[in-house]
């Protein structure tokens, strides 16, 4: 067993129906964890479970809307009943929309905050309650963004929510440390997914990549190291930390 081995562990991943959440669920399963994959689009979760089963992993599809308290509580209860005590929670669900700061879009602001901040807080709270109920111990990994570490005029609500996630991670780390629950975050840079591939491969993307020190956009697998470090016992002395995985993009703003 290596330091990143997750055999015998149970994880829950929100926003697992596509993009980074789907990739993270597969990574955890390949490391040996039983994985509850949670999202609103259950049809996509079933195909993910089949993919994990194909390499002898175990996954459970969980319908969960992170903006709905009843849905979140029920999802955690189902995961615990079907897969056993929860050890790891990957708090990934999120949405992003383009905005113009001087044009009122209160509904859009509320929707973004409801998912990216309020939902993340609710998921973390339920994860911690579940872990405490089992006697304590566990790892919560919040997914932030480099757009929470520097200003963005194109997506101000998203950036504000992700900045709050960094602060929330630190607060929860202090609150849950007595229960041996570690809370950390990953702040990805521009990672290519189905949702942003066309943009990243456009002329605008070509200009953007010039600001990345390593000269390329990230791939989902580039987050595996940070994910496994924070989820596994290899990161047992880490809490309240935000790991930036951006190919050196934020260095352009120093």
C-alpha positions in Angstrom: 0.0 0.0 0.0 1.4 3.4 -1.0 0.9 6.7 0.7 -2.0 7.6 -1.6 -3.8 4.3 -1.3 -7.5 4.7 -0.5 -8.4 1.0 -0.1 -11.1 0.6 2.5 -12.1 4.3 2.3 -15.5 5.7 1.2 -15.7 9.0 -0.6 -18.6 11.3 -1.8 -18.1 13.6 -4.7 -20.6 16.3 -5.6 -21.0 17.7 -9.1 -19.8 14.3 -10.4 -21.9 14.1 -13.5 -19.3 15.8 -15.7 -16.1 17.7 -15.9 -13.7 17.8 -12.9 -16.1 16.0 -10.6 -16.4 13.0 -12.9 -12.6 12.8 -13.3 -12.1 13.1 -9.5 -14.5 10.3 -8.8 -12.7 8.0 -11.2 -9.3 8.9 -9.7 -10.5 8.1 -6.2 -12.0 4.9 -7.3 -8.8 3.9 -9.1 -7.0 4.6 -5.8 -9.3 2.0 -4.1 -12.1 4.1 -2.6 -15.8 3.3 -2.8 -17.3 6.4 -4.3 -20.7 7.9 -4.0 -21.1 10.1 -7.1 -23.6 12.9 -6.5 -25.3 15.3 -8.9 -28.7 16.4 -10.1 -28.3 14.6 -13.5 -28.6 10.9 -12.4 -28.6 9.6 -15.9 -25.0 10.7 -16.3 -24.1 9.3 -13.0 -25.2 5.8 -14.1 -22.8 5.9 -17.0 -20.0 7.0 -14.6 -20.8 4.1 -12.2 -20.6 1.7 -15.2 -17.2 3.1 -16.1 -15.9 2.6 -12.6 -17.4 -0.9 -12.4 -15.5 -1.7 -15.6 -12.2 -1.6 -13.7 -13.7 -3.4 -10.7 -14.3 -0.2 -8.7 -17.5 0.4 -6.7 -19.6 3.5 -7.2 -23.1 4.5 -6.1 -25.2 7.1 -8.0 -26.8 9.6 -5.6 -29.3 12.2 -6.7 -28.3 15.5 -4.9 -29.1 19.1 -5.4 -26.6 21.0 -3.2 -29.0 24.0 -3.0 -31.7 21.8 -1.3 -31.0 20.9 2.4 -33.3 17.9 2.3 -31.6 16.5 -0.9 -28.2 16.9 0.6 -29.1 15.2 3.9 -30.8 12.4 2.1 -27.8 11.9 -0.2 -25.3 11.6 2.6 -27.6 9.2 4.4 -27.9 7.0 1.3 -24.2 7.0 0.7 -23.5 5.9 4.3 -26.1 3.2 4.3 -25.0 1.7 1.0 -21.2 2.2 1.1 -20.4 2.5 4.8 -18.8 5.2 7.0 -17.7 8.3 5.1 -14.0 9.1 5.0 -13.7 11.7 2.2 -15.9 14.4 0.8 -15.0 16.2 -2.4 -17.0 19.5 -2.4 -17.0 20.2 -6.2 -20.5 21.2 -7.4 -20.5 24.6 -9.0 -21.9 26.8 -11.8 -20.4 29.7 -13.7 -22.0 32.3 -15.9 -20.6 35.4 -17.7 -21.7 38.7 -16.1 -21.3 42.4 -16.4 -20.7 44.0 -13.0 -22.6 47.2 -13.8 -25.7 45.4 -15.1 -28.1 44.2 -12.5 -28.6 40.4 -12.5 -29.7 39.7 -8.9 -31.2 36.3 -9.8 -28.0 35.2 -11.5 -25.9 36.4 -8.5 -28.2 34.5 -6.1 -28.1 31.3 -8.2 -24.3 31.4 -8.4 -24.0 31.9 -4.6 -26.6 29.3 -3.8 -24.6 26.6 -5.5 -21.0 27.7 -5.2 -21.0 29.0 -1.7 -24.2 28.2 0.2 -24.3 24.7 -1.3 -20.6 24.1 -0.6 -21.1 25.1 3.0 -24.2 22.8 3.4 -22.3 19.9 1.9 -19.3 20.5 4.2 -21.6 20.7 7.2 -23.3 17.5 6.4 -20.0 15.7 5.7 -18.6 16.9 9.0 -21.7 15.8 10.9 -21.6 12.4 9.3 -17.9 12.0 10.1 -18.4 13.1 13.7 -21.3 10.7 14.1 -19.0 7.9 13.1 -16.5 8.9 15.8 -14.6 11.6 14.0 -11.8 11.7 11.4 -12.0 12.4 7.7 -11.0 14.7 4.9 -13.1 17.4 3.2 -11.7 18.9 0.0 -13.4 22.0 -1.3 -12.9 23.0 -4.9 -12.0 26.7 -5.2 -10.4 28.4 -8.2 -7.6 30.8 -9.1 -10.4 33.2 -9.9 -11.0 33.3 -6.2 -7.4 34.5 -5.7 -7.3 37.3 -8.2 -10.0 39.7 -9.7 -12.1 38.7 -12.6 -14.4 41.2 -14.3 -16.1 38.6 -16.5 -17.4 36.3 -13.7 -17.6 38.5 -10.5 -20.2 36.3 -8.7 -18.2 33.1 -9.4 -15.0 34.8 -8.3 -16.5 36.1 -5.1 -17.9 32.7 -4.2 -14.6 31.0 -4.8 -12.8 33.6 -2.8 -15.2 32.9 0.0 -14.5 29.2 -0.3 -10.9 29.8 0.5 -11.9 31.7 3.6 -14.5 29.1 4.5 -12.0 26.3 4.2 -9.8 28.0 6.8 -12.7 28.6 9.2 -14.0 25.0 8.9 -10.5 23.6 9.3 -10.3 25.3 12.7 -13.9 24.3 13.7 -13.5 20.6 12.8 -9.9 20.0 13.8 -10.9 18.8 17.3 -12.8 16.0 15.5 -9.8 15.0 13.4 -11.5 16.2 10.3 -9.2 18.0 7.9 -10.6 20.6 5.6 -8.5 21.8 2.6 -9.1 23.2 -0.9 -7.8 22.9 -4.4 -7.7 26.1 -6.6 -7.5 24.9 -10.2 -6.4 27.1 -13.0 -7.8 26.7 -16.5 -8.5 23.0 -16.8 -9.8 21.7 -20.2 -13.2 20.0 -19.9 -16.2 19.4 -22.3 -17.7 22.7 -21.0 -14.8 25.0 -21.9 -12.9 23.1 -24.6 -14.2 25.2 -27.5 -13.3 28.5 -25.7 -9.8 27.3 -24.7 -9.1 26.2 -28.3 -10.3 29.5 -29.8 -8.2 32.6 -30.6 -9.1 34.0 -27.1 -7.8 30.8 -25.5 -4.6 31.1 -27.5 -4.1 34.5 -26.0 -4.9 33.4 -22.5 -2.4 30.5 -22.6 0.4 33.0 -23.1 -0.1 34.0 -19.5 0.5 30.5 -18.2 4.1 29.8 -17.2 4.1 26.2 -18.3 2.6 27.2 -21.6 -0.5 25.0 -21.7 -3.9 24.6 -20.2 -4.4 21.9 -17.6 -6.0 18.5 -18.1 -8.2 16.9 -15.5 -5.5 14.4 -14.6 -3.2 17.3 -13.6 -5.3 17.6 -10.4 -4.8 14.0 -9.4 -1.7 14.7 -7.3 -3.3 17.4 -5.2 -6.5 15.5 -4.9 -4.9 12.3 -3.6 -2.6 14.1 -1.3 -5.5 15.9 0.4 -7.8 13.0 0.4 -5.4 10.4 1.7 -3.3 9.8 4.8 -0.4 11.3 2.9 -1.8 14.7 3.8 -2.7 13.8 7.4 -0.9 16.9 8.8 -2.5 19.4 6.4 -5.6 21.4 7.1 -6.8 24.9 6.2 -4.5 24.8 3.1 -5.4 25.8 -0.5 -3.3 24.1 -3.1 -3.0 26.1 -6.3 -2.8 23.9 -9.5 -2.6 26.3 -12.4 0.7 25.8 -14.3 2.0 29.0 -12.9 -0.9 31.2 -14.2 -1.3 33.3 -11.1 2.4 34.2 -11.3 1.5 36.5 -14.1 -0.3 38.7 -11.6 2.4 39.0 -9.0 
